[in-house]
């Protein structure tokens, strides 16, 4: 703490103590007033004490002005320090991610790293929310510490990329899931935009449900409890679709139908799929094999 600020604090704290004493005296006076005739002389002595205490507070307005001036100065210093901190943590983060072939882009409070979005908040100690895509799905929340942020980013990207995608196997799973969902959709008799779509398009959410079941191990079907469940959520499906390099299964070609603006408002009716590695992407509503 600077000597200048220390010297300004002393009279403010003394005035605060005097104000507290004045409040205590007034509280005693309030008690004495309950029986004023009996306590008249004692009340007068308390009023004398109050006069002496208030006499010490003549420079109160000046002290309030001083405190206000310090408020503005400290606010300015805090803002400058925050900018220095942002520049420091951005540089540290870039340095930690560089050996892994990762690059930081953008400006605070929102930075990008590949398909991940890092949303910084410096309130109440600060935190960083790490999202998949342009704030599509929240993956993690970490402290504003370069090392912890870098570790989480590396871990999340590793989790998305491991294991390497077997294109042929995934395409087979995708087509099987699509076929199952198509059979269910046809039984429902849901209408499509036109005859062609009605015969072949399946909501992408329905395909996601089927492929999640298809990903389960034998142990889950024998005993479908939590411990035997293999997680395969919308983020993983989205990323697998993004890194899929082939578009044909046997004689059928995969096509993803772009979602309407209304469909993008609900997770049930669309799935965002990125373009790797930059992180731009498109919302899709239907899966078609034709």
C-alpha positions as CSV (number, residue, x, y, z in Angstrom):
1,X,0.0,0.0,0.0
2,X,1.4,3.4,-0.9
3,X,2.3,5.9,1.8
4,X,0.0,8.5,0.3
5,X,-3.0,6.1,0.5
6,X,-2.0,5.1,4.1
7,X,-2.0,8.7,5.2
8,X,-5.5,9.2,3.6
9,X,-6.9,6.2,5.4
10,X,-5.9,7.2,8.9
11,X,-8.3,10.3,9.2
12,X,-11.1,8.3,7.4
13,X,-10.9,5.5,9.9
14,X,-10.8,7.9,12.8
15,X,-13.9,9.7,11.5
16,X,-15.6,6.3,11.1
17,X,-14.8,5.5,14.7
18,X,-16.2,8.9,15.8
19,X,-19.4,8.3,13.8
20,X,-19.7,5.0,15.5
21,X,-19.3,6.7,18.9
22,X,-22.0,9.2,17.9
23,X,-24.3,6.4,17.0
24,X,-23.7,4.7,20.4
25,X,-24.4,7.9,22.3
26,X,-27.6,8.4,20.4
27,X,-28.7,4.9,21.2
28,X,-28.1,5.6,24.9
29,X,-30.1,8.8,24.6
30,X,-33.0,6.8,23.0
31,X,-33.0,4.5,26.1
32,X,-33.0,7.5,28.5
33,X,-36.0,9.1,26.7
34,X,-38.2,6.2,27.8
35,X,-38.3,7.8,31.2
36,X,-37.5,11.4,30.4
37,X,-38.5,13.0,33.7
38,X,-36.3,10.7,35.7
39,X,-33.3,10.8,33.2
40,X,-33.4,14.5,32.2
41,X,-30.0,15.4,33.8
42,X,-28.3,12.2,32.6
43,X,-29.6,12.9,29.1
44,X,-28.1,16.3,29.2
45,X,-24.6,14.9,29.9
46,X,-25.0,12.5,26.9
47,X,-25.9,15.4,24.7
48,X,-22.7,17.1,25.8
49,X,-20.8,14.0,24.8
50,X,-22.5,14.0,21.5
51,X,-21.5,17.7,20.9
52,X,-17.9,16.9,21.5
53,X,-18.0,13.8,19.2
54,X,-19.7,15.8,16.4
55,X,-17.0,18.5,16.8
56,X,-14.5,15.9,15.7
57,X,-16.4,15.4,12.5
58,X,-16.3,18.9,11.0
59,X,-14.0,17.8,8.2
60,X,-16.3,14.8,7.3
61,X,-17.3,16.3,3.9
62,X,-13.6,16.7,3.0
63,X,-12.9,13.1,4.0
64,X,-15.8,11.9,1.8
65,X,-14.3,13.9,-1.1
66,X,-10.9,12.4,-0.5
67,X,-12.4,8.8,-0.4
68,X,-14.2,9.6,-3.7
69,X,-11.0,10.8,-5.3
70,X,-9.2,7.6,-4.2
71,X,-12.1,5.6,-5.6
72,X,-11.6,7.0,-9.1
73,X,-7.8,6.6,-8.9
74,X,-8.1,3.0,-7.7
75,X,-10.7,2.2,-10.3
76,X,-8.3,3.5,-13.0
77,X,-5.4,1.5,-11.6
78,X,-7.5,-1.7,-11.5
79,X,-8.5,-1.2,-15.1
80,X,-4.9,-0.8,-16.2
81,X,-3.9,-3.8,-14.1
82,X,-6.7,-5.9,-15.6
83,X,-5.5,-5.1,-19.2
84,X,-1.9,-6.0,-18.3
85,X,-3.2,-9.3,-16.7
86,X,-5.3,-10.1,-19.8
87,X,-2.2,-9.5,-22.1
88,X,-0.1,-11.6,-19.8
89,X,-2.5,-14.6,-19.5
90,X,-3.1,-14.5,-23.3
91,X,0.6,-14.6,-23.9
92,X,1.1,-17.4,-21.4
93,X,-1.8,-19.4,-22.8
94,X,-0.5,-19.0,-26.4
95,X,3.0,-20.2,-25.2
96,X,1.6,-23.2,-23.4
97,X,-0.6,-24.3,-26.4
98,X,2.0,-23.7,-29.2
99,X,4.0,-26.9,-28.6
100,X,0.7,-28.8,-29.2
101,X,0.1,-27.1,-32.5
102,X,-2.7,-25.0,-31.1
103,X,-3.3,-21.3,-31.7
104,X,-5.3,-18.7,-29.8
105,X,-7.4,-16.3,-31.8
106,X,-9.8,-13.4,-31.0
107,X,-10.1,-10.8,-28.3
108,X,-11.2,-10.7,-24.7
109,X,-13.6,-11.8,-23.3
110,X,-14.0,-14.4,-26.1
111,X,-11.0,-16.3,-27.5
112,X,-11.0,-19.2,-29.9
113,X,-8.8,-22.3,-30.0
114,X,-9.6,-24.5,-32.9
115,X,-13.3,-25.6,-32.5
116,X,-13.3,-24.4,-28.9
117,X,-14.5,-21.1,-27.6
118,X,-13.0,-19.7,-24.3
119,X,-15.3,-17.2,-22.6
120,X,-13.6,-15.2,-19.9
121,X,-15.3,-13.6,-16.9
122,X,-13.2,-11.5,-14.5
123,X,-15.9,-11.0,-11.9
124,X,-15.8,-12.6,-8.5
125,X,-12.4,-14.1,-8.8
126,X,-12.8,-14.9,-12.5
127,X,-13.6,-18.0,-14.5
128,X,-13.3,-19.4,-18.0
129,X,-16.1,-21.3,-19.7
130,X,-14.9,-23.6,-22.4
131,X,-17.5,-24.3,-25.1
132,X,-17.7,-26.6,-28.1
133,X,-18.1,-24.5,-31.2
134,X,-19.5,-20.9,-31.0
135,X,-20.9,-21.5,-27.5
136,X,-22.9,-24.5,-28.7
137,X,-22.3,-26.8,-25.7
138,X,-20.6,-25.9,-22.4
139,X,-17.8,-28.5,-21.8
140,X,-15.9,-27.1,-18.8
141,X,-15.5,-24.2,-16.4
142,X,-12.0,-23.5,-15.1
143,X,-10.2,-20.7,-13.1
144,X,-8.5,-17.9,-14.9
145,X,-5.1,-19.5,-14.8
146,X,-3.1,-20.1,-18.0
147,X,-1.8,-23.5,-17.0
148,X,-5.2,-24.9,-16.0
149,X,-6.9,-23.5,-19.1
150,X,-4.2,-24.9,-21.4
151,X,-4.4,-28.3,-19.7
152,X,-8.2,-28.4,-20.0
153,X,-8.1,-27.3,-23.7
154,X,-5.5,-30.0,-24.5
155,X,-7.5,-32.6,-22.6
156,X,-10.8,-31.8,-24.3
157,X,-9.4,-31.8,-27.8
158,X,-7.6,-35.1,-27.1
159,X,-10.9,-36.5,-25.9
160,X,-12.6,-35.5,-29.1
161,X,-9.8,-36.9,-31.3
162,X,-9.3,-40.2,-29.4
163,X,-9.6,-42.8,-30.7
164,X,-8.9,-42.0,-34.3
165,X,-12.0,-42.3,-36.4
166,X,-12.4,-45.5,-38.4
167,X,-14.3,-44.0,-41.4
168,X,-15.6,-47.3,-42.8
169,X,-16.9,-48.5,-39.4
170,X,-18.4,-45.2,-38.4
171,X,-20.2,-44.9,-41.8
172,X,-21.6,-48.4,-41.3
173,X,-22.8,-47.4,-37.8
174,X,-24.3,-44.2,-39.2
175,X,-26.2,-46.0,-41.9
176,X,-27.5,-48.7,-39.6
177,X,-28.7,-46.1,-37.2
178,X,-30.3,-44.1,-40.0
179,X,-32.1,-47.2,-41.3
180,X,-33.5,-48.0,-37.9
181,X,-34.6,-44.5,-37.3
182,X,-36.1,-44.3,-40.9
183,X,-38.2,-47.4,-40.1
184,X,-39.5,-45.8,-37.0
185,X,-40.2,-42.5,-38.7
186,X,-42.1,-44.3,-41.5
187,X,-44.3,-46.0,-39.0
188,X,-45.1,-42.7,-37.4
189,X,-46.1,-41.4,-40.8
190,X,-44.5,-38.0,-40.4
191,X,-44.8,-35.8,-43.4
192,X,-41.8,-34.2,-45.1
193,X,-41.4,-31.2,-47.3
194,X,-41.8,-33.2,-50.5
195,X,-42.2,-36.8,-51.6
196,X,-38.4,-37.4,-51.9
197,X,-37.7,-36.1,-48.4
198,X,-40.7,-38.0,-47.0
199,X,-39.2,-41.2,-48.2
200,X,-35.6,-40.8,-47.2
201,X,-35.0,-38.0,-44.6
202,X,-34.7,-38.8,-40.9
203,X,-34.4,-36.2,-38.1
204,X,-30.8,-36.0,-37.0
205,X,-31.9,-36.3,-33.4
206,X,-33.5,-39.7,-34.1
207,X,-30.3,-40.9,-35.8
208,X,-28.3,-39.7,-32.7
209,X,-30.5,-41.8,-30.4
210,X,-30.0,-44.9,-32.5
211,X,-26.2,-44.6,-32.8
212,X,-25.9,-44.0,-29.1
213,X,-27.6,-47.4,-28.5
214,X,-25.4,-49.0,-31.3
215,X,-22.3,-47.8,-29.4
216,X,-23.1,-49.8,-26.3
217,X,-21.1,-52.8,-25.3
218,X,-22.6,-56.3,-24.8
219,X,-22.5,-55.8,-21.0
220,X,-25.0,-52.9,-21.3
221,X,-27.6,-55.1,-23.1
222,X,-27.1,-57.9,-20.6
223,X,-27.4,-55.5,-17.7
224,X,-28.4,-51.9,-18.7
225,X,-27.2,-50.0,-15.7
226,X,-25.2,-46.8,-15.4
227,X,-21.9,-48.5,-14.9
228,X,-22.2,-50.4,-18.2
229,X,-23.3,-47.4,-20.3
230,X,-20.9,-46.0,-22.9
231,X,-21.4,-42.3,-23.3
232,X,-21.8,-41.0,-26.9
233,X,-23.4,-37.6,-26.9
234,X,-24.2,-34.9,-29.4
235,X,-20.8,-33.2,-29.2
236,X,-19.0,-36.5,-30.0
237,X,-21.4,-37.3,-32.9
238,X,-21.0,-33.7,-34.2
239,X,-17.2,-34.0,-34.1
240,X,-17.2,-37.5,-35.7
241,X,-19.4,-36.2,-38.5
242,X,-16.9,-33.3,-39.0
243,X,-13.9,-35.5,-39.3
244,X,-15.6,-38.2,-41.5
245,X,-13.6,-38.3,-44.7
246,X,-16.0,-40.5,-46.8
247,X,-19.6,-39.9,-47.8
248,X,-20.6,-43.2,-49.3
249,X,-21.8,-46.5,-47.8
250,X,-22.1,-49.3,-50.4
251,X,-24.2,-47.6,-53.1
252,X,-25.7,-45.0,-50.8
253,X,-24.4,-41.4,-50.4
254,X,-24.7,-39.5,-47.1
255,X,-26.3,-36.1,-47.2
256,X,-27.0,-33.8,-44.3
257,X,-29.9,-31.4,-44.7
258,X,-29.3,-27.9,-43.4
259,X,-31.6,-26.8,-40.6
260,X,-34.0,-23.9,-40.9
261,X,-33.6,-20.9,-38.6
262,X,-36.5,-22.2,-36.5
263,X,-35.0,-25.7,-36.2
264,X,-31.7,-24.2,-35.0
265,X,-33.4,-22.8,-31.9
266,X,-33.9,-26.3,-30.4
267,X,-31.3,-29.0,-29.7
268,X,-33.9,-31.7,-30.4
269,X,-34.3,-30.5,-34.1
270,X,-30.8,-29.7,-35.1
271,X,-27.1,-30.6,-34.6
272,X,-24.2,-28.2,-35.2
273,X,-21.3,-29.8,-37.1
274,X,-18.0,-27.9,-37.4
275,X,-15.5,-27.5,-40.2
276,X,-12.2,-28.7,-38.8
277,X,-9.9,-27.1,-37.8
278,X,-11.1,-23.5,-37.9
279,X,-14.3,-24.1,-36.0
280,X,-16.9,-22.6,-38.3
281,X,-19.9,-24.8,-38.8
282,X,-23.5,-25.5,-39.9
283,X,-26.7,-26.6,-38.2
284,X,-28.2,-29.7,-39.8
285,X,-31.7,-31.1,-39.2
286,X,-32.0,-34.3,-41.3
287,X,-29.8,-37.2,-42.4
288,X,-30.4,-38.7,-45.8
289,X,-28.8,-41.7,-47.6
290,X,-29.8,-42.0,-51.3
